[in-house]
Amino acid sequence: MVGVMVKKRIFPENNYKAFWFNGKTIRTAIDPKKEITELKYPEFYDIKITGYCEGQCPWCYMSSSANDNHYDNAIEKIKGYFGPMSINERPFQVAIGGGEPTAHPEFIDILETFKNLGIEPNYTTNGMWKGQKILDASKKFCGGVALSCHPHLIPAWSKAANKYLSESIKLNFHIIISGKESIDYFMKVYSEWGEEIDYFVLLPYTPLGRAIKKEINWEYLVKILPVNTQKIAFGAGFYPYLLKKDHNIKVSLYEPETMSKFLDLRDMKLHPSSFNLIQ
């Protein structure tokens, strides 16, 4: 534990106590006989800093495009929102997204701003960024990076993945799950990258924005998952599926909005999740 920064948050009114170190959160109920209730000050925020993206993903639930704008005054908004919070109230970490967050002209300054506030910045990217500056800033300021591993962007995200790994940056893969084809694609990526990636985060296909309606083949996913699911995590949208108990997946279940919230930097409105932003 020498040299490792440990953070803690305690909210007795929510029966909540948590510790954060080395990118991991350990939370516990103060009274184990009672549930942890929804936090007024979440331990984790998703933060949208731009609507701009060149990925052209046909299923983008945010409908992001190259015609969308970056959000102005990002640094001032971040300092104004999180700065007045006490250390106990500030989240352990944030996930910065968009759009494509690395395209934002203030992106590196945004990472540094969060770090200076004692909040660990992470971000999600499609890997289409260029140059060494993004990589250097990620290594200096970030707890980790999530790569959106979309099939039509394999050249971009696989190249970016190798760059992150070469710098020993903690790396997760995000993969959209719907029918059998998407599940087979996930298993192919898992077999090729499983030894090098921290977590494979599975996100259920959501028919919002540009996404048309598709069924999620949960039964096939459960059937084909590796026996050891230690490196596999599930996005909040899979919560209703995990409640079915028709699986052997070991996971701690909380209502998705209990620990986290979504902050839209465009208008500084707080939402239960990014899906609530567009409904």
Secondary structure, 3 states (H helix, E strand, C coil): CCCCCCEEEEEHHHCEEEEEECCEEEEEECCCCCCCCCCCCCCEEEEECECECCCCCCCCCCCCECCCCECCCHHHHHHHHHCCCCCCCCCCEEEEECCCHHHCCCHHHHHHHHHHCCCEEEEEECCCCCCHHHHHHHHHHCCEEEEECCHHHHHHHHHHHHHHHHCCCCEEEEEEECCHHHHHHHHHHHHHHCCCCCEEEEEECCCCCCCCCCCCCHHHHHHHCCCCCCCEEECHHHHHHHCCCCCCCCCCCCCCCCCEEEEECCCCEEECCHHHHHC
